[in-house]
Amino acid sequence: MFDLKGHVAVVTGGNGGIGLAMATGLAKAGARVAVWGRNAEKNAAAIDSLLSLGAEAAAFACDVADETEIVTAMRATLARFGRVDSCFANAGVGRPKAFLEMTTGDWDAVMRVNLVGAFLTMREAIKHMVERGGGGKVVGIASVGSIHGMPRQASYAASKAGLCALIRSLGDPPMNHGNAAGHYFSTVVERAAAVALALALSADLVADPEDG
Ligand SMILES: NC(=O)c1ccc[n+]([C@@H]2O[C@H](COP(=O)([O-])OP(=O)(O)OC[C@H]3O[C@@H](n4cnc5c(N)ncnc54)[C@H](OP(=O)(O)O)[C@@H]3O)[C@@H](O)[C@H]2O)c1
């Protein structure tokens, strides 16, 4: 259904879970995929899996809690693939705890990955997209908790609510960064939609009808 030949996608946390499902769907649709993750073994396994589909894919070591690592990963991705068309800021963590037991360190660790990491990832992606011109897409993976809150997961729910606000602040529908740069599209995906998107991308919607 989708033809993403020539498209380059970055998926943070693309070495497992929903991120790998999205990376798989993107690869099946013909995209070249850059997986950003911390765990070297998981990165290698994800790339093996994507290469087995006949895709072009590479992993880049990146802790999205670290600004320098994000900047370096984006440089390395651009050096390898030449461009980035879409960026899925998917990496996320939770530290479930009763509210009164939650330390400042717990709070900061979750915010650092889920919100600051997403901000930095999107900023570096959009910086490139604007410089390149022609637009692009950034996607954040939120949670139903961003609307309803989550018992024992106050930091997680707050980080995802912040992610929704971040995305909305980028401009949706497409924002124009000056006529020369073209448009990019930003969106936020909550849990059910993320799972649906991951499944859809990795399964039927990108299957070649002639494959049965
Ligand atoms: N599963 C759900 O039901 C659900 C519901 C709503 C939203 N979400 C959101 O969907 C996203 C993916 O969730 P998931 O269930 O697939 O999670 P998961 O299976 O725990 O995978 C998390 C991914 O994020 C990466 N990651 C974590 N911290 C990172 C960091 N500091 N830097 C770079 N990568 C990091 C991990 O890679 P490494 O191991 O290499 O660190 C891993 O690939 C998250 O944002 C999550 O909040 C999930």
The ligand as an SDF file (V2000), in Angstrom:
LIG
                    3D

 48 52  0  0  0  0  0  0  0  0999 V2000
    3.8090   -0.7240   25.2310 N   0  0  0  0  0  0  0  0  0  0  0  0
    2.7540    0.0440   25.4890 C   0  0  0  0  0  0  0  0  0  0  0  0
    1.6750   -0.4300   25.8750 O   0  0  0  0  0  0  0  0  0  0  0  0
    2.8400    1.5450   25.2640 C   0  0  0  0  0  0  0  0  0  0  0  0
    1.7170    2.3060   25.5020 C   0  0  0  0  0  0  0  0  0  0  0  0
    1.7620    3.6830   25.2680 C   0  0  0  0  0  0  0  0  0  0  0  0
    2.9270    4.2570   24.8230 C   0  0  0  0  0  0  0  0  0  0  0  0
    4.0160    3.5070   24.6370 N   0  0  0  0  0  0  0  0  0  0  0  0
    5.2150    4.1910   24.1910 C   0  0  0  0  0  0  0  0  0  0  0  0
    5.6990    3.5940   23.0230 O   0  0  0  0  0  0  0  0  0  0  0  0
    7.1120    3.7010   22.9900 C   0  0  0  0  0  0  0  0  0  0  0  0
    7.7210    2.3230   22.8230 C   0  0  0  0  0  0  0  0  0  0  0  0
    7.2370    1.5030   23.8600 O   0  0  0  0  0  0  0  0  0  0  0  0
    7.5360   -0.0660   23.9310 P   0  0  0  0  0  0  0  0  0  0  0  0
    6.4250   -0.6930   24.6510 O   0  0  0  0  0  0  0  0  0  0  0  0
    7.9470   -0.5700   22.6000 O   0  0  0  0  0  0  0  0  0  0  0  0
    8.7900   -0.0160   24.9220 O   0  0  0  0  0  0  0  0  0  0  0  0
    9.9820   -1.0750   25.1360 P   0  0  0  0  0  0  0  0  0  0  0  0
    9.6390   -2.3990   24.5720 O   0  0  0  0  0  0  0  0  0  0  0  0
   10.3520   -0.9730   26.5720 O   0  0  0  0  0  0  0  0  0  0  0  0
   11.1310   -0.4370   24.2590 O   0  0  0  0  0  0  0  0  0  0  0  0
   11.6460    0.8190   24.6080 C   0  0  0  0  0  0  0  0  0  0  0  0
   12.6550    1.2000   23.5730 C   0  0  0  0  0  0  0  0  0  0  0  0
   13.1610    2.4710   23.9160 O   0  0  0  0  0  0  0  0  0  0  0  0
   14.5780    2.3920   23.9100 C   0  0  0  0  0  0  0  0  0  0  0  0
   15.0940    3.3220   24.8970 N   0  0  0  0  0  0  0  0  0  0  0  0
   14.7650    3.4340   26.2020 C   0  0  0  0  0  0  0  0  0  0  0  0
   15.4800    4.4120   26.7470 N   0  0  0  0  0  0  0  0  0  0  0  0
   16.2830    4.9080   25.7860 C   0  0  0  0  0  0  0  0  0  0  0  0
   17.2630    5.9270   25.7420 C   0  0  0  0  0  0  0  0  0  0  0  0
   17.5790    6.6480   26.8360 N   0  0  0  0  0  0  0  0  0  0  0  0
   17.8710    6.1790   24.5740 N   0  0  0  0  0  0  0  0  0  0  0  0
   17.5890    5.4610   23.4650 C   0  0  0  0  0  0  0  0  0  0  0  0
   16.6930    4.4830   23.4430 N   0  0  0  0  0  0  0  0  0  0  0  0
   16.0510    4.2130   24.5940 C   0  0  0  0  0  0  0  0  0  0  0  0
   14.9430    0.9540   24.2130 C   0  0  0  0  0  0  0  0  0  0  0  0
   16.1810    0.6360   23.6190 O   0  0  0  0  0  0  0  0  0  0  0  0
   17.4680    0.2320   24.5130 P   0  0  0  0  0  0  0  0  0  0  0  0
   17.1170   -1.0790   25.1580 O   0  0  0  0  0  0  0  0  0  0  0  0
   18.6070    0.1390   23.5630 O   0  0  0  0  0  0  0  0  0  0  0  0
   17.6460    1.3280   25.5000 O   0  0  0  0  0  0  0  0  0  0  0  0
   13.8130    0.2260   23.5120 C   0  0  0  0  0  0  0  0  0  0  0  0
   14.1000   -0.0190   22.1610 O   0  0  0  0  0  0  0  0  0  0  0  0
    7.5300    4.3790   24.2970 C   0  0  0  0  0  0  0  0  0  0  0  0
    7.6750    5.7670   24.0980 O   0  0  0  0  0  0  0  0  0  0  0  0
    6.3590    4.1090   25.2010 C   0  0  0  0  0  0  0  0  0  0  0  0
    6.2340    5.0660   26.2140 O   0  0  0  0  0  0  0  0  0  0  0  0
    4.0160    2.1590   24.8380 C   0  0  0  0  0  0  0  0  0  0  0  0
  1  2  1  0
  2  3  2  0
  2  4  1  0
  4  5  1  0
  4 48  2  0
  5  6  2  0
  6  7  1  0
  7  8  2  0
  8  9  1  0
  8 48  1  0
  9 10  1  0
  9 46  1  0
 10 11  1  0
 11 12  1  0
 11 44  1  0
 12 13  1  0
 13 14  1  0
 14 15  2  0
 14 16  1  0
 14 17  1  0
 17 18  1  0
 18 19  2  0
 18 20  1  0
 18 21  1  0
 21 22  1  0
 22 23  1  0
 23 24  1  0
 23 42  1  0
 24 25  1  0
 25 26  1  0
 25 36  1  0
 26 27  1  0
 26 35  1  0
 27 28  2  0
 28 29  1  0
 29 30  1  0
 29 35  2  0
 30 31  1  0
 30 32  2  0
 32 33  1  0
 33 34  2  0
 34 35  1  0
 36 37  1  0
 36 42  1  0
 37 38  1  0
 38 39  2  0
 38 40  1  0
 38 41  1  0
 42 43  1  0
 44 45  1  0
 44 46  1  0
 46 47  1  0
M  CHG  2   8   1  16  -1
M  END
$$$$
